[in-house]
């Protein structure tokens, strides 16, 4: 098994080439798009997983999760939960132990999703725990991408409005990249 570097510093990270998701992005807001997406995702064995929530800037302010991202190697599905809630078909995927869902800091994401429609999480893999077996001690998605893949990802869209009526192209690429990069890191580690 290959051992990786424990960590990476900011200067070195800044020198790394930038990578982003370049596959097909499906923005799911309608019933038609939803049904086709669920059908496709239900047949997968591994998905990158992430969520986005509109940032709260005042103390005591809380926003519900607005976006759920699930990604394969070449497709990313962005579910606008603020427009459609968390339907049962999506809930079934989140509960299915046969579909691995890989992400970083997923505990809070799962808790936020459970507030929309309670479910028993199945098949989730916390990348932060998984990378410890490879000697990695830096756990942010940005640093994991650099250490394992040799690329950095942009976090410039993180604090944008995820409840906006329409998501910008930059938001969509950012959201797709966050889910897809977890999939790619896990796949890379699995090939060791």
N, C-alpha and C positions, 0 to 999 in steps of 0.2 A: 504494500500500500504506500502510495506517495505521501510524504509529509509536506505540508505547505508552510509558508512563513507564518509566524504567529500574528504579525500585524504589519501595517503599512502607515507611513506618516503622510501628513497633508501635502507636503511639497511633492513627494513622489507620486501621490495620487493625482495631483494636478497635471503631471507630465504624461499620464496614461492616455491612450487614444479613447475617444468617446464612442460609446456604442448605444444604439437604440433599436427598438423593435421595428423591423421592416416588413413584417408579414401582413396578413389581412386583418383589419380591425373591424369588428362587428359591434356597432353601437346599438344596444338592445333597449328599445323604448316601447315597442308595440307588441301585441299578442302574436302576430305572424312571425316577427323576428324572434320572439321569445321561444315559440314552439320548435322552430327549426334549430335554434341554438341548443336547447335542452336535449333534443334528439341526438345531435352531434356529440355534445359533451358527455352524455350518458354512456357513450361507447368508448370513451377514453380510459386509459389506466393511470395517467399521470397529468396533473394540471398545476401550473403555477397559480398562486393565489394571493390576492391582496384586496384591500378596500381603501376607499378615500372618503373623508368626511370634511365638510366645510369647516374651516378653522374658526374657533371661538376666541375672540379677543378680549372679552370681558369676563371677570371673575364670576363663577357660578353659571355662566352661559354654557349650554350643551347642545350640540347638533347631532342628529341621528346620522348613521352611515348613509351616504348618498350614492355610492358606486361600489359595485362588486366586480372585480376583474378575475377572470379565469382564462388561462392561456395554455396552448399547446406549443409545439416547436414553431409552428408557422401561422397560427391563428390566435387572435385575442378577442375575448367577448367582454364587453363593458356593459354591465346591467345597471340601468339608471333606477336604483331602488327608491330614490326620492320621488319618482314618478309612478312606479309600479309595485312598490312593496317587495316582499320576499315571497314569491309564489311557491306552492308546494313542489313543483318540478325541480326548482332550484334547491329547495330544502332537501329533497331526496338525494341530489348530488352531494350536498354537504354532509349528509349522513352516511353515504355509501362507503364502507370500508375498503371496497375493491378499487376505488378511484383515489389514488394518492394526491393529496392537495398540499403543495409545498409552498411555504412562505416564511417571512421573517417577522418576529414579534406578533405571532398570530393570536395569542390568547385574548388580547383586547379586541381584535377584529371579530373573533368568534362571539365574544360577549355582546358586542354591538349588534351583530347580525341576529343573535338570539332574541334581542328586544323587539325585532320586527316580526319574527315568526320563530317560536321556540323549536329547537331541534337538538338531537344528540349527535355531536360531531363525530365523524368516522373517517379514518384514513388521512388525518392531518399529520404533516411532518414539519416540525419546527426546525428550520435550517440552522438556527443559532445553536441548538443542541447537537444536531447532526455533524456540524463542522468541527466540533471539539475532538472527535475521533481522528481528525486529520491534523491536529496540533494548532488549529487556528484559534486565536483569542480575540480578534476584532470581529464584532458581530453586526455592524450596520450593513445594510444591503449594498451600499456604495463600496464599502471596503471589502466585503466578501466578493463582489464582482471583480474588483482589482486583484485581489490575492489569488482567486481560483482561475479567473478567465483572462486576466491581464488587460482588462478594459474598465473604464469608469463610466458610470451612468449619471445623467443630469438629474438634479433634484429641484430644478428651478420652478417647476409648476406645483410643488407640494402644497403651498399655502394659498392656492387660488380657490375660487368659489366653485365647489363641486356640485352645488345645487343650481347653478346657472341654467337658464332656459335652454341654451345650447352650449355644449362643450366645444372649446376651440380645438383645432387640429393639434396644437401643442399639448393641450391637456390630454387628448386621446392618446397621443404617442407616449407621453409620460406614463399614463395609467397602464397602457398595454406593456410598456417596457418593465415596469415594476413587477408585474405578475410573471411575464415571460423570463426575466432574468433569474428569478428563483428556480424556475423549471430548468433553465440552462445550467445554472450552478450545480443543482442536484444531479442532473444527467452527467455532467462532467466528472463529478465526484464518484458517481456510480460506475463509471468506466475505468476507475483506477484499480 
